[in-house]
Amino acid sequence: MKPIAIALTGASGMPYTLALIRELVRTEEVIYIMISQAGSTVISMETDLRLGSSTAEIEQNLCDYFGAKEGQFQVFSKNQWTAPVASGSNPPRAMVVCPCTMSTLAAIAHGHANNLMHRAADVVIKEGKKLILVPRETPYSAIHLENMLKLARLGVSIIDANPAFYQKPKSIDDLVNFVVARILDHLDIEHDLLPPWQAD
């Protein structure tokens, strides 16, 4: 199957991203990774993962951290315009921006493809593929909400980093897994993180 692209921006919420990547590794997906400079800073603040600087180093560190197979990760720098995700002739089958800053959301909503992450999202939209944004901000301004509405009308899934409590969570992992389960549902990837509501 074609790869899934994951973009990490500088919003808080990296535990969601790591849990999502862990599930994608488990299902043996090929994963394209794009990380903003701010995203690299936040991931080192919120998790024990240290990415490194070069794309090769980041790929190796991701493989080691998640126990992935060789070649399961492909990391692209922000201005790597030769990356497959930059062209509509070779889009990923889906893309998730998690966590998604409001500046990234705004750039995507207005077609400002000034780095590879924004361009990849633009490609996914124009090629009719699945794009999922996981914003982590509070409160939302009218600008944020209008940008989300614009994207939702284009078919983009806005999955707020907003866990529920009806499953009686007992840990932070339980709260994280609720959001990740919803992302996986929208990617049509089976998981056992959370049973469906009222399932037998």
Protein Blocks (a to p, Z undefined) as FASTA:
>chain_A
ZZddddddfbehkkmmmmmmmmmmmnopacdddddfklmmmmmmmmmbdfbjblmlmmmm
mmmmnopaehkaccddfklmkbmklpcklccfbdcdddddfklmmmmmnopafbfklmmm
mmmmmnopacddddddddddfklmmmmmmmmmnopacdddbddfklopabfklmmmmmmm
mmmmmnopacfkbccehiZZ
